[in-house]
Amino acid sequence: MTIESSLGSARGVLSADTGDLNRGDDGAVIVSIETYALAVPLAKPIADSTAAMSHWTVPVVEIRTADGRVGTGISGVHCAPELLADVIGKYYSPSLLGSSSEDILGTWKRLYWLPTHWMGRAGVMHMALAMVDIALWDLAAQRAGAPLWQLLGGTSSDIEAYNTDGGWLNFSEAELTRDLLSLIDNGWQRVKIKVGKADWREDVRRVSAVRAAIGDDVTLMCDANQRWDLATASRILPFLEEARMDWVEEPLHADDLGGHAKLQRSTVLDIAAGESIYSYQQFTSFIEADAFRVVQVDATRVGGVTEWLQVAAHAAAKGLRIAPHAGDMMQVHQHLVGTVLSEVPPLIEYIPWTQDAFLERSVVSEGYLTRPQLPGASTAIDPVARSRWQIAGVGGTVSV
């Protein structure tokens, strides 16, 4: 299927025509772009304070160059993958086809300043930009013959991980503790649970039960998924401090900068946020306001690898912890953590839901992730997985 461009006469003043660009190496010229999406089933239904899920949706873009290489960019969403596919196919592809895949920063700026900038500097437009950017970095690493983390100058050491694949809000208290104890029995020393029940006192009971069950030596985090207001969060914080919570994630609405800053000043616990923050500029505002201590910048929410590196470097320079939210189910982030100079050890979120969708699976043992070794960003989709889980009617192909 071919997607026709609907850009019409709209052109970004800061975005050059493709014909005006230096094509560079002829083999690196982009000749086609394909989008599609997978609905990967979860092992069991899960829920947090805002959503219930039985599948995780993986939107995909594959960018082909004249030399036959394919760079793959991915995202992760609860729903509506067709929106991302449409942005790339209808609005971004005219500025990509015929251009050089090696011009990653130039492409980022060109797409960002298209007229679609007015439609959204966050959300769908920015997430689509992230997919393209990830695909271009995947191509760059392939061309270099190195895994992306190596191309970026990252450490080759194993990376400590924390497990998010447990502790869901739809579990009973007994199921919750049993689930976490199973993770600990398998070598995990850092685990996270969901909070955000309609009655915050129920959260207190569940947190207390978990801490009593897992003991004092296991690191415990919690995630409210923006469910609380400032008053509720302030009421529950003393109980979370008593439970020795390592961090409290997204306690308030993601845009409430002032509320996060007040909350961070009021507690010895670390406030964490970032999965719903979409730009370097917004992260800078949170960092300068001392609104959190754990920066969960997600390459699929900010503008891909390019903007992730900028945010991470800024956060590291301020001495903050960088623990990316893994909307990509860690496929890309396993390359990104440990690539910026920081006094704080890198940490990655472990979520194994989509491992079967990729040709290169992540390797995690006893709570530590081993760096990938194949050239690229570990984003290439397994053709078998595509045949099983591709969503009908989403995406298409454009070519020169």
Protein Blocks (a to p, Z undefined) as FASTA:
>chain_A
ZZddfklmaccfklccfklpcekjmklpcfbdcddddddddfbdcddfkbccfbdcdddd
ddddfkopacddddddfbhklmmmmmmmmmmmmmmgopafklmmlmmmmmmmmmklmnop
ghjllmmmmmmmmmmmmmmmmmnopafklmnopafbdcddddfbghiakbcfklmmmmmm
mmmmnopabdcddehifblklmmmmmmmmmmmnojmbccdddekhmacfklmmmmmmmmm
mnopabdchkbcfklmmlmmmmmmmpcbdcdehjlccbfklmmmmmmnopafbdcbdfkl
mgcjklmmmmmmmmmmnopacdddffknommmmmmgopaccfbdcdddddfklmmmpmbd
cddeehiacddfbecjhlaccfklmmmmocghiacdddZZ
